[in-house]
Amino acid sequence: MFLKLLAIATFSCICQSIVANNCTLRVDSIQVQPNFTLERYLGRWYELKWFSDRYEAPGEMYQDYTQFYSKRPDGNITITSHGRDPANGHGCLQFHSSMILTDTPGKMFYNYFNKGKLADYWVVKTDYIN
């Protein structure tokens, strides 16, 4: 019985590996906000819901989180983030990050904590108010 379960689990892992290696994630078909206007996007934004890229226990997620986007003299964006950190007794947090503009309006690179690790930042849809 044990060998049968082991064989099934091994076969399942092999199949998943083959499928994963042949899978292509295509994001080039995702459209960003038509006629994106950076100047209208600048200012303070309030985060209503945070979707983490990894598991975060509900009691450890930041609360009352805001981000303030301001334009720098070089044309790129400084992001000043504020919030409460429930993991540290609801103490306040503040940090700075940057966004680097690209040739495509609405597509930028996010430099989290200004540590040089860039991630895509795309504005898919906004009404510039909510």
Rosetta blueprint (number, residue, H / E / L):
1 M L
2 F H
3 L H
4 K H
5 L H
6 L H
7 A H
8 I H
9 A H
10 T H
11 F H
12 S H
13 C H
14 I H
15 C H
16 Q H
17 S H
18 I H
19 V H
20 A H
21 N H
22 N L
23 C L
24 T L
25 L L
26 R L
27 V L
28 D L
29 S L
30 I L
31 Q L
32 V L
33 Q L
34 P L
35 N L
36 F L
37 T L
38 L H
39 E H
40 R H
41 Y H
42 L L
43 G E
44 R E
45 W E
46 Y E
47 E L
48 L L
49 K L
50 W L
51 F L
52 S L
53 D L
54 R L
55 Y L
56 E L
57 A L
58 P H
59 G H
60 E H
61 M L
62 Y L
63 Q E
64 D E
65 Y E
66 T E
67 Q E
68 F E
69 Y E
70 S E
71 K E
72 R L
73 P L
74 D L
75 G L
76 N L
77 I E
78 T E
79 I E
80 T E
81 S E
82 H E
83 G E
84 R E
85 D E
86 P H
87 A H
88 N H
89 G L
90 H L
91 G E
92 C E
93 L E
94 Q E
95 F E
96 H E
97 S E
98 S E
99 M E
100 I E
101 L E
102 T L
103 D L
104 T L
105 P L
106 G L
107 K E
108 M E
109 F E
110 Y E
111 N E
112 Y H
113 F H
114 N H
115 K L
116 G L
117 K L
118 L E
119 A E
120 D E
121 Y E
122 W E
123 V L
124 V L
125 K L
126 T L
127 D L
128 Y L
129 I L
130 N L
